[in-house]
């Protein structure tokens, strides 16, 4: 995925692929929101801090017009549908995939969610319908503090295939690096991309049946990249609701 520099600052057509800004949604899809919650940090048996976080709107990370993508031929393995829209939303300020109703994934924190059905901090939506029904929608609620400031602007996207090295191709990695006189990180495309080998500072174990659905460079605070991983079977079934979000922190 590449930003089309020549379109920055210009109006991006409704339904076009882009990063950031407001999403182009059909009437039947509401703007995604995340539940408000109370977080209590515990220190021993004493309550150390209570934080009240209001309900908030998720931020559009990217929307991808799958027909545009298919026309470029960049989906070399034909993973994705040939039509429709794929939306990536995030409110990833608290570093977990889904808030449990009664607990937070950490020994010293407890989280109590106001609306369990809105407990996700990230969401992927696949929609296949009449593109002419799409309308640019603004969020009803504010974003959480700390959300990626760069995504409040929108940038058009272009798609290209890009060489990436999987594990089998890296058997002779040391020899390749010596010959090319480069570092290991130079072998991987490190910016926004669909699929391919994830480039991370702190690798997560994605598992042998997982695919790097989307990686987006972040650069806000200590976050290096945002990722969505998806199981190969779920991807084959186009069940994008099963995609898992995680952040790479330096």
Protein Blocks (a to p, Z undefined) as FASTA:
>chain_A
ZZdfklgoiacdehiaceehjddddfklccdddddddddddehjbcfbdcdddddddddf
bdcdfklmmmnomamnomaccedjdddddddfnopabdcfkbccdfkbccddfblmlmpf
bdcddddddfklpccdddfbdcdehiafklmpccdddddddddddfklmmmmmmmmmmno
pafklmpccbdceejjdddfbdcdebjkbccfbacdehiajbfbdcddddfklmmnopak
lpccddddZZ
